[in-house]
Amino acid sequence: MAFRGTLQCFECFRASKLMPYKPSFLFRLISDIDEYERFVPFCQKSKVTSRDLTTGLPNKADLTIGFGNFCETFDSRVVCDPVARTVLADASHHQLFQHLKTNWEIVEASKGRVRVDLEVDFEFTNKLHSVVSKLTGSTVATEIIKGFVNQAKQKYELEQSKKPLVDDASSDL
């Protein structure tokens, strides 16, 4: 279930990146919303407030976004689909936006690579905010992807460093 093409898009920012990691690894990173404050630009705080009882994946989260004198907390409904490899968030019920939706999608590409797509689709209720976002916002999705790429690299290197160099069974030899 992707947002692409389903809404009248007032402001859409998109970014994609080919990455050398497994889709399951990337999905774990994207669905780990509690960690967003560590790598998403302007995200000052991120907290999962509710999880799906069956999967344990987030279905509600709060994000506090701030830059300059602007600071807002958004309560989002989240849909994490490990089969489709998508993470969708909707904070449209916030007074600052007519709608605010994000869509992360992980797509297998060629030669063992995976493409991560991010789409941010929104419309401010205040027209002045819309003007400002048009001047500064085109880099938002790109900066989020850059932060995500750095986080993926760090997490992957950390996971690799924790793997034993020798099988446990052969370590007795």
C-alpha positions, 0 to 999 in steps of 0.5 A: 500500500503506497501513497504514490499517486493516491493523493493530490500532491501539494508538496511532495519530496522524494528521494531514493538510494541504492544500498548493498544491504538485505531488505530485512535489515533495512526494514528493521532500521526504518521501522525502528522509529524510536531511533529516528532522533539519532539520524533524521535531520531536525528530529529532536525526539522520537517515541513509539507510543503503541505497537501492534500486539501480533507483530510488535511493530509500531502503529503509533508514534510521536516525532518532535521536529524542530529547527530555528524557532519552530518546534512541533510534535506530531502524533502519527498513525503508522503501518509497518508491512514487513511483507511489502517492505513499507513503512507508512506514517500519517500525521494528517490530523495535526493542526499545522497540516491539511495532510502529512504522510510519509512512505518508506518503501524497500525494493529489490534492485539488480546485482544484490542491491536494494533501493530505498524510496522515501516520499514525503507528501504534505500540505500546510494549512497556513499558506505562508508555511507553504511558501517557506517550505517551497524555498527550503523543503526540496532537500528534506527527503534527500537529507533524511535519506542521507541520515538513513544511509549513515545510520544503516552503515553504522548499524551494519558495521556494528552488527558485523563486528559482533559476529564471531570470526569462528564457529562456536562449534569449532572454537573448542578445537 
